[in-house]
């Protein structure tokens, strides 16, 4: 549910609790804008894809959704990223900028008041000349006059926001401030998903590395058996050469996996806001990571849980307020000015009533000709609004599509992992039988090589299938908007009053 908030509330915060009456007075006037109405969006009654093993009662993610994987190492990485990730910190700075812009533009709805004080001492001179007839002579005398002047005054000015121009500007920046918080949430969710996916990739590649090393060890045992049979005369040099080729090929799979693991560790260091040299990541065993089963609620509920959709809506609300502001600039502006204070030639009598001075004035300004500048500004803001309408519609459709894709991915990777588990079990059984028969000399080299290759392929495929399953679940959590709200319509934070650090790190 969209947060209902007015520019009056923002202005009241700017003026303080004691300024409530003043705020009510200043907001009086005419508004030439239109109330914002969200564009209609599709709201399917149900998802096309569902997870078979999901609970009957849908459950949205919690704010710490990653804990459902029961990975202590992942919990540590998430905590580090929450406090030190550069993108999250940059998002917090953008929130602070938006708040500052809100305060700056809110000031236009309040009068400005300034105080002045002055004290001067001046000197002026004048002279007299005389002449005598006969013998010409002249003389000049001069005198000086010293004067003091003291002044103390206050001056104020206020633009009457009769057409709602400044109110609309404040409303626009307020919506932008809320939008910045949803953008910060989107950044936070993206970083969380990146941390989980990168860590799981590291765990999955480490599992594949263990499989590769185990396979090399098994192949080496087979090669040793061939050497023994060669000495006994029951195997040929070709048999040994073929097995040596197999061992070499399997060893060649190890360096690329080690490279990926090292690169994942470096990526995790960056996500945690550290240099690669400052961080050491020891991955867990892939089988120790739990696979939570989740099921989203109704599609209509998704739109209030996705921070990117909420951001698009508040951007649209800000653009609607900008239209009102642009239209109001076509109309006359009325300003009031006033000043008052005391002026005296003696500091002791400065505050007496005889030195009181004051003035009050009003002015009206109307643009008569600007070559279509103001009308062009109105057209520009309307076009911008129309663009954001399309962006909002795309954000909604993309959110629905993301969940559908994630549901399909979770469902199919679940089936894939189960199929690969069965394939691995049968391949291992076949290899163990073939290895025992090889030692007894009852099977040929072709049978052993085939079962060995099948086992290695099955083990590697199972590790990749479980990795894909884990990352599909992470994708579903991300598609569902993470856990910024505990329940639909009840956000865990107030977009405008919650501190920045809490707003993006809950």
CORHUHU-V43179 format. One record per helix or strand of 2 or more residues. SS is the DSSP state (h for helix, s for strand). FROM is the first residue (numbers start at 1). TO is the last residue. If there is no record, write none. Layout:
SS & FROM & TO
SS & FROM & TO
//
This chain:
h & 7 & 15
h & 17 & 26
h & 65 & 69
h & 72 & 84
h & 86 & 109
s & 112 & 132
s & 137 & 160
h & 165 & 232
h & 237 & 271
h & 276 & 278
h & 286 & 288
h & 299 & 302
h & 307 & 328
s & 333 & 344
h & 347 & 349
h & 353 & 355
s & 356 & 365
h & 373 & 440
h & 445 & 479
s & 485 & 487
s & 490 & 491
h & 500 & 503
//
